[in-house]
């Protein structure tokens, strides 16, 4: 499988199965594209001659020799060596590595694009009690096998609506770590409304990562991220987030924004968070909503979105050269080793290594499936 694209003046060819990345000249780029269409080499050579009338026979021969060398070295047009492993891995015994604890099926904001129906997950409101949280931790320990590092994400709704239970769950998990040879790594995802000095101090002590929800520019954020009275949240949460991010020091955090049909120019939101607000750890993700929603992304939006990712990449290179780098979560890719075989075959691990737990202890493959009866997998009790 070959994936080709042009970026920042470079012709880039990715050989998916070998994870090899090649930067080529125009002739090689076009030749690889024609070969990938399944055309015979002789026919491709003829097309290349027509496309590059000024190229010498030696240049054309060298191009095809280089392609042949890459093929011989399993760096180009490699076979799918992972498909045979899929059946084997499908039957392997998996362990649960992470839980998303939906500690609050309610929220103190009323974001109109919320995939979770303002925290209710298309069901009833409710808060997880400590006993259910404790049972979820016990379930994770029991089903994690020999794995030591375990991930738990406090999610919602808005988890800080149920902050006391979050604290008790962490306290319990810490109390059993040594006994079971486990290391719990907690993440908090919050809209910022209930962030206080106590929350910041607790998170800096207990949370491996915090995810702070902000959509960028005030007018963009306040279009969707409003309270029950329709008031925008920007002015309330930005000072809280700035204080939180500063207090994190060298600990992990991410500003997590959403872009929709109404802000396809989302790099402006990223740059606002970086340049005007001082955040350096950033993420922007596409809205997840009903296709009929006015905020839903459309096919016509795609060219603009592609351009935005290019703009972001170029700007990040400039910032790196200027000694003022920013991190964009979705550009954090291992270019030396690539994903492991398990990740290539199973992807995110939803429903196998990762599960979502509702306030009542019901299990789902992930938070996107909550309250869909077809995907209910059981209960922590």
C-alpha positions in Angstrom: 0.0 0.0 0.0 1.4 3.4 -1.1 0.3 6.8 0.2 1.6 9.8 -1.7 1.3 13.5 -0.9 3.0 16.8 -1.5 3.9 19.0 1.5 5.9 22.2 1.9 7.7 21.7 -1.4 8.4 18.0 -0.8 7.2 14.9 -2.7 6.5 12.4 0.0 5.9 8.7 -0.5 4.9 6.5 2.4 5.1 2.7 2.0 2.6 1.8 4.6 3.5 -1.8 5.3 7.2 -1.2 5.8 6.6 2.2 7.4 9.2 3.6 5.0 9.1 7.3 4.1 10.7 8.5 0.9 11.3 12.0 -0.4 11.5 11.9 -4.1 11.9 14.1 -7.2 9.0 14.7 -9.5 9.8 11.9 -11.9 10.1 9.2 -9.3 7.0 10.5 -7.6 5.0 10.2 -10.8 6.5 6.8 -11.7 5.6 5.4 -8.3 2.0 6.7 -8.7 1.6 5.0 -12.1 3.1 1.8 -10.9 0.8 1.8 -7.9 -2.1 2.0 -10.3 -1.1 -1.4 -11.5 0.3 -0.4 -14.9 3.1 -2.5 -16.5 6.6 -1.1 -16.1 7.1 -0.7 -19.9 3.9 1.3 -20.1 4.9 3.5 -17.2 8.3 4.1 -18.8 6.5 5.3 -21.9 4.3 7.6 -19.9 7.2 9.1 -18.0 9.0 9.8 -21.4 5.9 11.7 -22.5 5.6 13.6 -19.2 9.3 14.5 -19.1 10.3 15.0 -22.7 13.5 16.8 -21.7 14.7 13.9 -19.5 17.5 11.7 -20.8 17.2 7.9 -21.1 19.9 7.7 -18.4 17.8 9.8 -16.0 14.8 7.6 -16.6 16.8 4.5 -16.2 18.3 5.7 -12.9 14.8 6.5 -11.6 13.5 3.0 -12.3 16.7 1.5 -11.0 16.2 3.4 -7.7 12.6 2.2 -7.5 13.7 -1.4 -8.2 16.3 -1.2 -5.5 13.8 0.0 -2.9 11.4 -2.8 -3.9 14.2 -5.4 -3.5 15.0 -4.0 0.0 11.4 -4.2 1.1 11.1 -0.4 1.3 8.5 0.1 -1.5 5.5 -1.9 -2.6 6.0 -4.3 0.2 3.5 -7.0 0.9 1.0 -6.9 3.7 2.7 -8.9 6.3 0.2 -7.9 9.0 -3.0 -9.4 7.5 -1.9 -13.0 8.4 -1.1 -11.8 11.9 -4.6 -10.3 12.3 -6.3 -13.7 12.8 -3.7 -14.8 15.3 -3.9 -11.5 17.2 -7.7 -11.6 17.2 -7.6 -14.9 19.1 -4.9 -13.8 21.6 -5.8 -13.2 25.2 -6.0 -9.5 25.8 -5.7 -7.5 29.0 -7.5 -4.3 29.9 -5.0 -1.4 30.1 -7.2 1.6 30.5 -10.6 2.8 31.7 -12.6 5.9 30.9 -14.6 6.6 34.0 -17.7 8.6 33.2 -18.0 9.9 36.8 -20.6 12.5 35.8 -23.5 12.0 33.4 -24.2 15.7 33.7 -22.4 19.0 32.9 -22.2 22.6 34.0 -22.0 23.7 30.4 -24.5 23.2 27.6 -22.3 22.8 24.5 -24.6 22.5 21.5 -22.3 20.2 19.5 -21.7 17.8 22.4 -21.6 14.2 21.2 -22.6 13.1 24.8 -25.9 15.1 24.8 -24.6 17.7 27.3 -23.1 14.9 29.4 -26.2 12.7 29.6 -25.0 10.4 26.9 -28.5 10.3 25.4 -29.8 8.8 28.7 -30.4 10.0 32.3 -28.3 12.3 34.4 -26.4 10.9 37.2 -23.1 10.8 39.2 -20.9 7.8 39.8 -20.8 6.9 43.5 -17.6 5.8 45.2 -18.6 2.1 45.4 -19.0 2.0 41.6 -15.6 3.7 41.1 -14.0 1.3 43.5 -15.5 -1.6 41.6 -14.2 -0.2 38.3 -10.7 0.0 39.8 -11.0 -3.6 41.0 -12.2 -4.7 37.6 -9.2 -3.0 35.9 -6.7 -4.7 38.3 -8.4 -8.1 37.9 -8.4 -7.9 34.1 -5.0 -6.3 33.5 -2.9 -9.4 33.9 0.8 -8.8 34.4 0.6 -5.3 33.0 1.9 -2.8 35.6 1.0 0.7 34.1 -2.7 1.3 34.0 -4.6 4.3 32.7 -7.7 5.9 34.2 -9.4 8.9 32.6 -11.9 11.0 34.6 -14.4 12.0 32.0 -18.0 13.1 31.6 -20.0 15.2 31.3 -17.9 17.3 33.5 -15.9 15.2 36.0 -15.3 18.0 38.4 -19.0 18.1 39.2 -18.1 14.9 41.0 -14.7 15.9 42.3 -15.0 14.3 45.7 -15.6 10.9 44.2 -12.7 11.4 41.8 -10.4 12.1 44.9 -11.7 9.0 46.7 -11.2 6.8 43.6 -7.6 7.9 43.3 -7.0 7.4 47.0 -8.3 3.9 46.8 -6.3 3.0 43.7 -3.1 4.3 45.4 -3.8 2.2 48.4 -3.7 -1.0 46.4 -0.9 -0.3 44.0 1.9 -2.0 45.9 -0.3 -5.0 46.8 -1.0 -5.7 43.1 2.3 -4.3 41.6 0.4 -1.7 39.6 1.1 1.9 38.8 -2.1 4.0 38.1 -1.8 7.0 35.7 -4.8 9.3 36.0 -6.0 11.9 33.4 -8.5 14.6 34.0 -10.5 16.1 31.2 -12.3 19.3 32.2 -14.2 22.3 30.7 -12.5 24.5 33.3 -15.6 26.0 35.0 -14.9 24.3 38.4 -11.1 24.5 38.3 -9.9 25.8 41.7 -6.6 26.0 43.5 -7.6 22.7 45.2 -8.3 21.0 41.9 -4.9 22.2 40.5 -3.0 21.1 43.5 -4.7 17.7 43.5 -4.2 17.2 39.7 -0.5 18.2 39.9 0.0 15.6 42.6 -2.2 12.8 41.1 -2.7 13.2 37.4 -0.3 12.1 34.8 -2.1 14.4 32.3 -4.8 17.0 32.2 -6.9 17.8 29.1 -8.3 21.4 29.1 -11.3 22.0 26.7 -11.1 25.3 24.9 -12.0 25.9 21.2 -9.6 28.8 20.7 -10.8 32.3 19.8 -13.5 33.8 22.1 -16.1 34.1 19.3 -15.5 30.5 18.2 -15.5 29.1 21.8 -18.6 31.0 22.8 -20.6 30.0 19.8 -20.9 26.4 21.2 -19.4 26.2 24.7 -22.1 28.0 26.7 -23.8 27.6 30.0 -27.5 26.8 30.6 -28.4 30.5 30.1 -26.5 30.7 26.8 -23.6 32.7 28.2 -20.2 32.0 26.7 -17.6 30.3 28.8 -14.4 31.8 27.5 -14.0 34.6 30.0 -14.6 32.2 32.9 -12.3 29.4 31.9 -9.3 31.0 30.2 -7.9 32.5 33.4 -8.4 29.1 35.1 -6.6 27.3 32.3 -3.7 29.7 32.2 -3.2 29.3 35.9 -3.5 25.5 35.6 -1.1 25.2 32.7 1.5 27.4 34.5 1.2 25.3 37.6 1.8 22.1 35.6 5.4 23.0 35.1 7.0 20.2 33.1 4.0 17.9 33.7 1.7 16.9 30.8 -1.3 18.9 29.8 -3.1 19.6 26.5 -5.5 22.4 25.4 -8.1 20.4 23.5 -10.3 22.2 21.0 -12.9 21.2 18.5 -13.2 22.6 15.0 -16.5 22.5 13.1 -18.0 23.8 9.8 -18.0 27.2 11.4 -14.2 27.4 12.1 -12.6 25.4 9.3 -9.8 28.0 9.7 -8.9 26.3 12.9 -5.2 27.2 12.8 -6.3 30.7 13.8 -7.6 29.1 17.0 -4.4 27.2 17.6 -2.3 30.3 17.0 -4.6 32.3 19.3 -4.1 29.8 22.1 -0.3 29.8 21.5 0.4 33.5 20.8 -2.3 35.3 22.8 -2.9 33.0 25.7 0.6 31.4 26.1 -0.3 27.7 25.8 2.3 25.4 24.2 0.6 22.0 24.3 -2.2 22.0 21.8 -4.8 19.7 20.1 -7.7 20.5 17.8 -10.0 17.7 16.7 -13.0 17.5 14.3 -16.5 17.8 15.7 -18.3 14.5 16.2 -22.0 15.2 15.5 -25.0 14.3 13.5 -24.3 14.9 9.7 -27.5 16.9 9.5 -26.2 19.4 12.2 -25.2 22.9 10.9 -21.9 22.4 12.7 -21.1 19.1 10.9 -18.1 19.1 8.6 -18.9 18.6 4.9 -17.1 17.2 1.9 -16.7 20.7 0.7 -14.7 21.6 3.8 -12.0 19.1 3.2 -9.7 21.2 0.9 -9.7 23.9 3.5 -8.9 21.5 6.3 -6.1 20.0 4.3 -4.6 23.4 3.8 -5.0 24.2 7.5 -2.8 21.2 8.4 -0.2 22.4 6.0 -0.3 25.9 7.4 0.1 24.4 10.9 3.1 22.3 9.9 4.9 25.2 8.3 4.3 27.4 11.2 5.5 24.8 13.7 8.8 24.5 11.7 9.2 28.3 11.9 8.6 28.2 15.6 11.1 25.4 16.1 13.7 27.5 14.2 12.9 30.5 16.3 13.4 28.5 19.5 9.7 28.8 20.5 8.2 25.4 19.7 4.7 24.3 20.3 3.4 20.7 20.4 0.4 19.6 18.4 -0.9 16.3 19.7 -1.8 14.7 16.4 1.7 15.4 15.0 3.4 13.4 17.7 4.4 10.5 15.5 7.3 8.1 16.0 9.1 8.4 12.6 11.8 5.9 13.6 9.8 2.9 14.6 6.2 3.5 13.8 3.3 1.7 15.5 3.8 -1.8 16.8 2.1 -4.8 15.2 -0.7 -4.8 17.8 -1.5 -1.1 17.0 -1.4 -1.7 13.2 -3.9 -4.6 13.5 -6.2 -3.5 16.3 -5.9 0.3 16.2 -7.1 2.1 19.4 -7.9 -1.0 21.4 -11.5 0.0 21.9 -13.5 -2.8 23.5 -10.4 -4.9 24.2 -7.7 -3.0 26.0 -9.8 0.1 26.6 -13.3 0.4 28.1 -15.7 3.1 29.2 -17.5 2.8 32.5 -20.8 4.6 33.1 -21.9 6.1 36.4 -23.8 2.9 37.0 -20.9 0.6 36.1 -22.0 -0.5 32.7 -19.2 -1.2 30.2 -18.9 0.0 26.6 -16.1 -0.1 24.0 -15.5 3.6 24.5 -17.3 6.8 25.4 -18.6 7.2 21.9 -20.8 4.1 22.3 -22.3 4.8 25.7 -26.0 4.0 26.1 -26.2 2.2 22.7 -27.6 -1.2 23.8 -26.0 -3.0 20.9 -22.6 -2.2 22.4 -23.1 -2.8 26.1 -20.4 -5.3 27.1 -21.3 -5.9 30.7 -20.8 -4.3 34.1 -18.0 -3.9 36.6 -19.9 -5.7 39.3 
